[in-house]
């Protein structure tokens, strides 16, 4: 067997696996999918409220780390408030896109900070949260597109 044929067969197998995964997800009833998205959104909101609340609660202890990262104290408090606000917005379906954009941007910055300051183990949880935010964003994309196009009432999912 030639090298090119092997690579072609390997690509076909990988494509088949991807298609099976996509079809398995798409075969679920839309209401079940949206219920799963709502549960993931709720879990994310709770996680961000807890992290933002913990940051506000422990702000004096965390200020010691700010010198290491060259950040100001006001930045820590504003990040905590934005995390809590983003979590609340995430639960409002017509505007959840705003919460996802804000929280994804902050989470990506958090991941970069940990990687830059040689703390890769602390980047794991933010990476998982970012992945879950991407899942919710992808699942709600049709809802957002319909809002942009003005084809549907806000708050009504196009998959119902």
Wavefront OBJ file of the C-alpha trace (Angstrom):
o trace
v 0.000 0.000 0.000
v 1.355 3.419 -0.904
v 1.785 6.167 1.659
v -0.772 8.390 -0.046
v -3.418 5.669 0.050
v -2.823 5.058 3.758
v -3.190 8.767 4.522
v -6.396 8.872 2.472
v -7.846 5.884 4.340
v -6.857 7.396 7.692
v -8.613 10.634 6.723
v -11.736 8.706 5.750
v -11.789 6.897 9.104
v -11.324 10.165 11.015
v -14.074 11.802 8.955
v -16.399 8.874 9.622
v -15.826 9.148 13.375
v -16.526 12.875 13.268
v -19.689 12.330 11.222
v -20.884 9.671 13.680
v -20.359 12.071 16.582
v -22.145 14.923 14.836
v -25.047 12.695 13.790
v -25.336 11.264 17.325
v -25.645 14.768 18.748
v -28.022 15.977 16.047
v -30.346 12.961 16.396
v -31.394 13.992 19.895
v -34.717 15.792 20.004
v -34.303 19.590 19.977
v -36.026 19.974 23.339
v -33.609 17.530 24.937
v -30.632 19.359 23.411
v -31.871 22.733 24.628
v -32.545 21.297 28.089
v -28.934 20.100 28.197
v -27.763 23.562 27.097
v -29.832 25.152 29.867
v -28.307 22.799 32.451
v -24.773 23.547 31.218
v -25.583 27.277 31.269
v -26.805 26.980 34.857
v -23.667 25.074 35.902
v -21.503 27.724 34.223
v -23.434 30.540 35.881
v -23.020 28.926 39.295
v -19.291 28.400 38.661
v -18.726 32.021 37.648
v -20.832 33.411 40.513
v -18.847 31.272 42.959
v -15.470 32.290 41.525
v -16.457 35.954 41.359
v -17.886 35.796 44.879
v -14.786 34.041 46.198
v -12.627 36.710 44.585
v -14.640 39.456 46.277
v -14.634 37.596 49.600
v -10.889 36.843 49.551
v -9.797 40.032 47.832
v -7.381 41.027 50.607
v -5.559 37.695 50.407
v -5.514 37.764 46.614
v -4.040 41.263 46.512
v -0.718 39.661 47.492
v -0.676 37.840 44.119
v -1.262 41.073 42.244
v 2.303 42.209 42.799
v 3.541 38.985 41.202
v 1.300 39.546 38.168
v 1.772 43.355 37.991
v -1.966 44.056 38.332
v -3.730 46.765 40.305
v -6.153 46.025 43.157
v -9.089 47.645 41.348
v -8.632 45.185 38.488
v -9.249 42.234 40.801
v -12.515 43.711 42.039
v -13.707 44.670 38.558
v -12.970 41.149 37.250
v -15.038 39.677 40.087
v -17.971 41.994 39.368
v -17.776 41.263 35.629
v -17.715 37.501 36.307
v -20.845 37.716 38.448
v -22.598 40.005 35.939
v -21.638 37.757 33.024
v -22.992 34.739 34.881
v -26.332 36.443 35.407
v -26.506 37.554 31.753
v -25.662 34.002 30.678
v -29.009 32.867 32.118
v -31.005 35.358 30.041
v -31.533 33.530 26.706
v -32.117 36.547 24.466
v -28.920 38.162 25.736
v -26.875 35.116 26.698
v -24.556 35.799 23.756
v -23.263 38.859 25.595
v -22.539 36.807 28.712
v -20.765 34.162 26.647
v -18.582 36.741 24.877
v -17.650 38.505 28.118
v -17.006 35.310 30.089
v -15.111 33.659 27.218
v -12.851 36.682 26.822
v -12.120 36.824 30.540
v -11.606 33.061 30.769
v -9.229 33.084 27.794
v -7.266 35.885 29.481
v -7.181 33.847 32.675
v -5.794 30.838 30.793
v -3.120 33.004 29.146
v -2.147 34.535 32.467
v -1.594 31.133 34.046
v 0.398 29.905 31.062
v 2.547 33.045 30.898
v 3.359 32.867 34.617
v 4.244 29.138 34.387
v 1.168 27.851 36.189
v -0.245 25.353 33.660
v -2.028 23.292 36.311
v -4.116 26.355 37.227
v -5.161 26.748 33.586
v -7.064 23.444 33.537
v -10.309 24.613 35.176
v -10.554 27.806 33.070
v -9.936 25.656 29.966
v -12.856 23.395 30.895
v -15.071 26.431 31.527
v -14.077 27.914 28.163
v -14.909 24.621 26.446
v -18.352 24.563 28.085
v -18.934 28.191 27.076
v -18.093 27.227 23.489
v -20.624 24.379 23.625
v -23.365 26.705 24.862
v -22.439 29.316 22.264
v -22.536 26.773 19.463
v -25.861 25.371 20.635
v -27.448 28.823 20.802
v -26.076 30.087 17.485
v -29.378 29.629 15.610
v -31.223 31.556 18.287
v -28.781 34.458 17.966
v -28.881 34.442 14.189
v -32.659 34.657 14.245
v -32.439 37.631 16.621
v -29.971 39.392 14.326
v -32.126 38.748 11.271
v -35.292 39.727 13.140
v -37.099 36.568 12.096
v -38.241 35.526 15.534
v -39.373 36.874 18.865
v -36.552 37.205 21.420
v -36.513 34.414 23.954
v -38.031 31.794 21.673
v -35.658 29.117 20.531
v -35.822 28.310 16.813
v -35.551 24.623 17.685
v -38.936 24.382 19.461
l 1 2 3 4 5 6 7 8 9 10 11 12 13 14 15 16 17 18 19 20 21 22 23 24 25 26 27 28 29 30 31 32 33 34 35 36 37 38 39 40 41 42 43 44 45 46 47 48 49 50 51 52 53 54 55 56 57 58 59 60 61 62 63 64 65 66 67 68 69 70 71 72 73 74 75 76 77 78 79 80 81 82 83 84 85 86 87 88 89 90 91 92 93 94 95 96 97 98 99 100 101 102 103 104 105 106 107 108 109 110 111 112 113 114 115 116 117 118 119 120 121 122 123 124 125 126 127 128 129 130 131 132 133 134 135 136 137 138 139 140 141 142 143 144 145 146 147 148 149 150 151 152 153 154 155 156 157 158 159 160
